[in-house]
Amino acid sequence: MSSKSSSDTRATPVLLIGVDFGLPHFDAELQELGLLAQTAGLNPVARLTCKRKAPDAALFVGSGKADEIRTLAQMHGAQEVLFDQALSPAQQRNLERHLQLPVNDRTLLILEIFAQRARSHEGKLQVELARLQYLSTRLVRRWSHLERQQGGIGMRGGPGETQIELDKRMIGDAIKRTRERLVKVKRQRATQRRQRERRDTFNISLVGYTNAGKSTLFNALVKARAYAADQLFATLDTTTRQLYLGEAAGSASLSDTVGFIRDLPHGLVDAFQATLQEAVDADLLLHVVDGANPDYPEQIAQVQTVLAEIGASDIPQLLVFNKLDAMAPETRPAHLQDMYELDGRKVPRIFLSARRGEGVAALREQLMQTVATAAAPGMTPAQAPELPGPAV
């Protein structure tokens, strides 16, 4: 357990909780959860981790540990408790009653960040759909007035059933309306993609773990001004620009997409299909990796998992190990271009610093070769061969 304060004293103080169930890559320091909390405008004041063989059905952590959490929250003045794992509606409700504090989980935290950051009409619709789907399973917790409703004579079930059913119908109708509006947005995007295909445009999508530097690289490549910051989920809405690669290759379409993260809520994966479709329809994925992060292998694996879920795992990739300037001298690579084994196959890898511009010219050269090869007479982008190996 450790304590950490934010510089913003006005932010809600929260207690971070992580439970180690023996699964690989457990974040014992709760660093990522802390970053997520700060991104959402919360102030982590203390952290607590514990080990269990399996979640407790009622309180997730068991009554003894729940008592310890309550004491720790009181000691640090926490006004909310935040779990690094997903809680069931019943566990969430029971914990709130036991702790006498609001309790939220990683899933809702990510949803809240997405709600704060979405700017485009499409992005807002996608977030709204994901939040509605999440709340639809938590009616028993979100509407406290339901517990005071009394069933009338002849009514089936217990207290509040009529109001619960009404709220379920209201949320169900809202989900249906939001989905219908998203269908229209998808049609508009499909029209835009068909227009690019008619122009035989080579489509490149930036993908990667959140805060790997995708937007900074996007700005460096196309001289754009997409929002970029050293924080999680700085960019949610897809931005597409033309990338000029010289006379031999011409122009390609470059899209910056939302970042991925460990345990990305499945509702968000489903709701963001329209945005992630840019990756599915790409001819090449620039998989941006935070090369200075010691956990980059796990982050690569998480991105590969989401790509498989959205049907983009077979698209050719070029690995871009970003933040070369932040790497310790002993970890800097001997060569800035080599091959990397990804899911059993060798893919080209380039080391660069998007912030300082180091290595960006080499990436442009690699992209120029790739697009020129795909644009060879009689060959469509989809028929492009494997990426050529870079010169070392």
N, C-alpha and C positions, 0 to 999 in steps of 0.2 A: 504494500500500500504506500502511496506517495501523494503528496499534495502539490497542486499547481494552480496559481492564480493568474487571471487575465488582467491586462492593463485597464480594461473597461469595467469599472466598478459598478456601472449601472446594469450590466448584463446579469441575467438570472443565474445564481450560483447552482451548479449541478454536481451530483455525486456520480462518478462513472463506475460501473460494475461489469466485470468480465468473469465468465465461468469456463474453466478448462475441463472439457470432457474427454481429454486425451486425443483430440483430433490434431492433425498436423497444422503447423503454422499458427498456433495460438499466439495472439498479441499480448504477451504478459505485461507489457508496460502500458497497454491501451493507448498507444500513441495515435493510431489512426482515428479511434473514437474521439480522442481529445481534439484532434484537428477538425473532425466533422462537427463537434459541438461548438468550437470556436467559429467555424464557418457559418453556423446557424445563428450566431450571436449569443451563445451561452458562455458561461464562465465556469470551467471545471475547477472545483476547489479541492477535490480529493478523489482518490482512485482506490478500488478494492478488487482483488482477484481471489478466486477460490477454486478448489478442485472438487468435482463430483463425477461419479460413474455415469449418471443419467440425470436428466432434469426432474425435479420434484413436480409431481402432477399439479399440486395446488399452488405452491409458492416459487417454483422454479429452482430456488436455492435452498429450500428447507426452512423450517421455522427458526432454528437456532441462528443460522446465518442472516435471516431476515431481521432478527432482533439486533444483530451486530450492525447491519446496514442502517437501521433506524437510529441507533446510538451514534454512529459515525456521522450521519446526516445532521443530527442535532448539534454535534460537536463543531462541525464546520459551517453551520448555518445554511446547508443546502436546501433549496426550495423545490428541487426536482431530482428524481433518480433516473439515470439513463443506463440501459443494459446494452452490451455489445452484441447480444444475440437477439433473435426474434422471439417474442413472447406470444403465447396463445392469449385470446381474449380473456379466458378465465384466470390465467396466471396474472395478467395485467390488473384485472379487477381485484383479485385477492391481495396482491402486493400493495395496491393503493389503500385498501382498507387496513392492512396490517401496519403499513408505514405512515399512514395519514399524510401522504405526499403524492403528487402526481408522478406516475411512473410511465416512461416511454421506452421504446426499443430502437435498435439501429434502423429498422425499416422505416418507422415514422420519421426519424431524424433525417434520413436521406430524402424522403418525400417532402419534408418541410424545406430543405435546402433547395430542392428543385423548384418548389413553389415560389421561393424568394427570387430565384435567378432567371426563371423563364421570362423571356421578353417578347418573342413572336407569338402571333395568334395560335399557331400550331403548337408551340411549346407549352403554352398555357393550357390548351385543350388536353394535351397528353398528360400533364401533371394532374389536372383536375380528374381525369379518368382514373389514374392510379390511386389518387387519394380517396375517391368515392369507393373504389373496390376494396381498399383497406378498411375504411370506416364501416362498410356494409357488414363486416364480420364482428364489429365491436359496438353494436347498438346497445348492448347490455352495459357498456362502460361509459359511453359518451353522453348519454342522455340520463342524468340522475333523476329527472322528474318521473321517469318511467316507474321507478320503484315505489312511487307514492300513488300511482294509479290503482284504482280498485276495480276488479271485474264485476260486471252487473249480474243480475239474476239470469240464469240460463247460459251464461258465458262459459265457454270451455277454457281450460287452462288456468294459470295463476294470475296474480296481479300484473296489470300493465300490458296484458297480451294485445289488447286492441290498439294501444298507442304504438307498441313495437311493430305490429304488422303494418300500421299506417306509415311509420318511418321507413320500414323496409321497402314499401311500395314507392315512396317518394325518392329514395336513393336509387331504387331500380329504374325508375323513370328517368332520373338524371343521368344514370350510366348509359341508358339507351340513347338519349338525346346527344350526349357527348360523343358516343361512338359514331352516330350518324354524321355529326359535324366533322369528325376526323376522317370519315370515308371520303367526304368532299375534298378535304385537304390532300389526301393520298392521291385522288384523281388528278388534282392540279400538279402535284409533284411528278406523277407518271407522265403527264403531258410535257412537262419540262424535260424529263429524261428522254422521251421519244424525240424531242426536238434536237437534243444533243446527239442522239444516236444517228439521226438523219444527217447531221453534219460530220459523222464519223469521228466524233470527239473521243479521245482517250480519257477515261475517267479515273482519277486518283483520289482515294479517301485517306485522310489521316485518322488513325485509330490508336488507342493506347489507354493505359491506366490514367486515372485522373491526376492532374498536376505533373504530368510527364513533360509538359512543354509543347503540346501540339499547337496551341494558338500562337505561341511565340515563333515556332517554326513556320506556321502558315503565313504570318506577317513577314517573316524574312524572305520567303520564297516569292510571294506575290505583291510585296510592298503594300499590304493592306493595313488596316487599323482595327482588326478584330480585337475585342477585349481580351487581355492576357494579364494574369496576376498569379502570384505565388500562393495559391490557395486551392482547395478542392472544389471541383465543379465550377471553375470560373466561367466556362463556356457551356451552354446547354443547347443553343439553337444552331443548326447547321448553317454554315456560311460557305458559299461556292464562288470561286473566282477563276478567271482564265490565267493559266501559267504558261508564259512564252518560253520555249526551250530552243530557240534558234531556228535557222532556215531549214535545216535537215529534218527536224522533228516537228516544227510548227508549235501549235498550242495544245495544251491539255486542260482538262477541267479538274480543279483541285478543291476538295470539300473538307472542311474541318467539322468533325462530329463530336458528340458528347463523350466524355471520358467514362471509362468503366471503373468498377471498384469491386472489392471482395464482397460476396454475399449481396450483390445487387438484387433488390427486390424483384421477384418474377413479374409482379404487376407492372413495374417500370419497364422491364424488357418488352412485355406485351404492348404497353401503352406507347412506347417509343419506337414501334416498328416503322412508322413513317419516317422518323429521323434516321434511324439506323439503316433504312433501305438504301441510303446513299452508299453505305459500306457494302451491302449485298450486291448492288449493281455496279460496283467498281471493277475496273480492269486490273488495278493494282492497289494494294493496301500498304501505306507507309505506316508501319507499326512503330510508334514512338515510345521509347523506353527511357525511364529516368536512370541513366547509367551510374549515377552517384548514389543511388539508393541500394543498400546491401540486400534488400529483399526483392530486387528486380526479377529473379527467376520466378518467384511466386506471383508477382504482378503480371509477368508474361503469361503464365499459366491461366490466370484469371481472365485475361483478355481472350485467350484462345478458347476458353470455355464459353464465353458470351458469343464469340464469333460462330462457334459451332451451333449454339442455340438459335441464332438468327439466319443460319444457312450460308455463312460466308467463310467457312473454314477452308474451302478449296481454292479460294482466290489467291493468286501469287502475292507474296509479301516481300517487302524490303525492310529489314530491321534498322531503325535509326536510334542509336544509343546517344541520347541527348545529355546535356549538362556536363560536357567534357571539362569545362572550366571549374566545376565543383568537385571533380574527382581528386582524391588524395594522390600525391606524386607516385606513391608505390603501387597504386591501382590503375594508373593511366596505361592504356594499351601500347604495345610496341609498334603496332601498325594500326592506322586509322580506318583501314578497310580489310575485311576478311570474310569468312563464311561462318555461320552459326547453325548448329543443329536445332531445328524446331519441329517438334512432333515427328521425329524420325527422318526428316529431310533437311538438306543443306540449303540455307537461304543467305543471300548477301547481307552483310552488316556494315554500317558506316557509323563511325564515331564523330560527333560534332558538338558544337555549342551554338544553339540557335540564338542565344542572347548576345553572344560576341561575334557571331558570324563565322567562327572557325569551322571548316569542313563543309559549309553550305555549298560552296562552289563544286566540291567533289560530288555531293548529292545531286546537284543540277546535272552534272556530267553523266552520272549513272542514269538519271531519269531521261536525259536526252537520248542515250543509247537504247533504252528500253522502248520509248515511244517511237523512235525511228525504226526499230526492228518491227514493231507492231504495225507501222504504217507502210511496210513494204508492199509492192504491188500484189494484189490478189489476196491480201491477208487482212482480216478484220481484227479489231482489238481483242475480241474473245478468242481468236485463234493464235494469239501471240505465244511464242515459245517461252520456255523457262527463262528467267532473268539471267543475263550473262554474268559470269563471275567477275568481280572487280579486280583491278590490278592492285596488288599488294606492294 
